[in-house]
Amino acid sequence: MNVSALERSLIDALYGGRLREALDDWLDKDGLTDRDRIRAQEISVGLARFDSALFKATEELRSDLTEVGPGVEVLLDRERLDGRLKVLVSRDNFGRTLDQLRLHGFVPMRTLGETADRAIRKAGLDINMIAPKGPLTSVSVTRRAQAPRIVSRMNPGMSDFQVSLPSWAWWAYWGVKPIRRVGRALGMLQRSAAAGPFLGTPEGMVSSLLELVGLSQDDLLIDIGCGDGRVLIEAVESFGCRGRGVEVDATLAALAKRKVSDAGLSRRVSIEHGDFAKARLDQADVVFAFLPVGHLGRIIEPVLNRMAPGARLVVHEQDEAHLNPEPDSSSLVVVDMGVTVAHTWTA
Ligand SMILES: C[S@@+](CC[C@H](N)C(=O)[O-])C[C@H]1O[C@@H](n2cnc3c(N)ncnc32)[C@H](O)[C@@H]1O
């Protein structure tokens, strides 16, 4: 694999939550080559800019959320560098906190109907929301003073909320979870094809990722699990290529289509609603994926096998993934709005 000792050690430091310290250690080293010094300085400058954008966005949100009322606490894990916030909130202020987050453009990670929204607000159930843009990626809202674990484990979650119920029957979600469990155990219900929820690639990162695989204007880029289509839109606007997205979530696929059309790119970008495991990839020059690390480990080989010889695959992730086959190259990508690790292969 084509990775320098500096890059490998910084990637491991990122996974271990100590990138800043590792960078300082490298920059203090005697006998560092010019190339490594420039690379370490470049990452250090990028990280400082990201840190400052993250701090500013967190403080703005904290100031608005604390106005909701007492008992709202905003926590940022500065070591993880993935822009995820945790908000702890009392049950009384749960609904108002969600309203405030919505005003800031945060949306639930999975599509929620009106009844599910009502159940979440009434009972103060944990909910994960995605940030609209900027260095914050997501926020998980959790009730302060949780019920004992044995009780809270009975609470419905995002998958249970995919069942639609009439508005008056919001309490019935507590029955959906056991029914789904029994249905799955008896083989009557299939697991969804979706590999994790939607989380967008941060703004401004797409170009850096696609430059690594030399995307050009004659290429077709396929985003497997395209979410709201942001990668395709940024890629087509920056590189002049064509794009195709495959998305398993019907609401997200419709949103991606709308965003592509609003950007005036419908002739260059198409969106398919479906499972990427069944999509044709042999026409792609570049395939892009941002999926949960647990799934990445399983999909690389089958995806490469379905691509044309010479086509390139680029994936990125912020946690260590067990990738098979080993990537041709791995590198840290640090932009103002985020930090990630990019891996590339040629089919
Ligand atoms: C982490 S998001 C990334 C979205 C987008 N590629 C980006 O980088 O902004 C992963 C997306 O993959 C979709 N997804 C997961 N499993 C899928 C599957 N089997 N087929 C198609 N889409 C899938 C999810 O619904 C989600 O929108």
PDBQT file of the ligand as one rigid body, heavy atoms in Angstrom, charges set to zero:
ROOT
HETATM    1  C1  LIG A 401     -23.521   8.038   5.323  1.00  0.00    +0.000 C 
HETATM    2  S1  LIG A 401     -24.746   8.383   4.096  1.00  0.00    +0.000 S 
HETATM    3  C2  LIG A 401     -23.766   9.098   2.819  1.00  0.00    +0.000 C 
HETATM    4  C3  LIG A 401     -24.550   9.917   1.833  1.00  0.00    +0.000 C 
HETATM    5  C4  LIG A 401     -23.712  10.542   0.703  1.00  0.00    +0.000 C 
HETATM    6  N1  LIG A 401     -23.014   9.531  -0.055  1.00  0.00    +0.000 N 
HETATM    7  C5  LIG A 401     -22.717  11.512   1.253  1.00  0.00    +0.000 C 
HETATM    8  O1  LIG A 401     -21.537  11.160   1.338  1.00  0.00    +0.000 OA
HETATM    9  O2  LIG A 401     -23.117  12.639   1.622  1.00  0.00    +0.000 OA
HETATM   10  C6  LIG A 401     -25.070   6.742   3.482  1.00  0.00    +0.000 C 
HETATM   11  C7  LIG A 401     -26.318   6.664   2.629  1.00  0.00    +0.000 C 
HETATM   12  O3  LIG A 401     -26.367   5.356   2.060  1.00  0.00    +0.000 OA
HETATM   13  C8  LIG A 401     -27.723   4.944   2.003  1.00  0.00    +0.000 C 
HETATM   14  N2  LIG A 401     -27.721   3.474   1.914  1.00  0.00    +0.000 N 
HETATM   15  C9  LIG A 401     -27.415   2.596   2.895  1.00  0.00    +0.000 A 
HETATM   16  N3  LIG A 401     -27.504   1.326   2.453  1.00  0.00    +0.000 NA
HETATM   17  C10 LIG A 401     -27.871   1.412   1.147  1.00  0.00    +0.000 A 
HETATM   18  C11 LIG A 401     -28.119   0.440   0.140  1.00  0.00    +0.000 A 
HETATM   19  N4  LIG A 401     -28.000  -0.871   0.405  1.00  0.00    +0.000 N 
HETATM   20  N5  LIG A 401     -28.459   0.860  -1.103  1.00  0.00    +0.000 NA
HETATM   21  C12 LIG A 401     -28.559   2.197  -1.380  1.00  0.00    +0.000 A 
HETATM   22  N6  LIG A 401     -28.366   3.168  -0.445  1.00  0.00    +0.000 NA
HETATM   23  C13 LIG A 401     -27.997   2.785   0.788  1.00  0.00    +0.000 A 
HETATM   24  C14 LIG A 401     -28.304   5.486   3.294  1.00  0.00    +0.000 C 
HETATM   25  O4  LIG A 401     -29.719   5.572   3.224  1.00  0.00    +0.000 OA
HETATM   26  C15 LIG A 401     -27.616   6.837   3.386  1.00  0.00    +0.000 C 
HETATM   27  O5  LIG A 401     -28.383   7.823   2.748  1.00  0.00    +0.000 OA
ENDROOT
TORSDOF 0
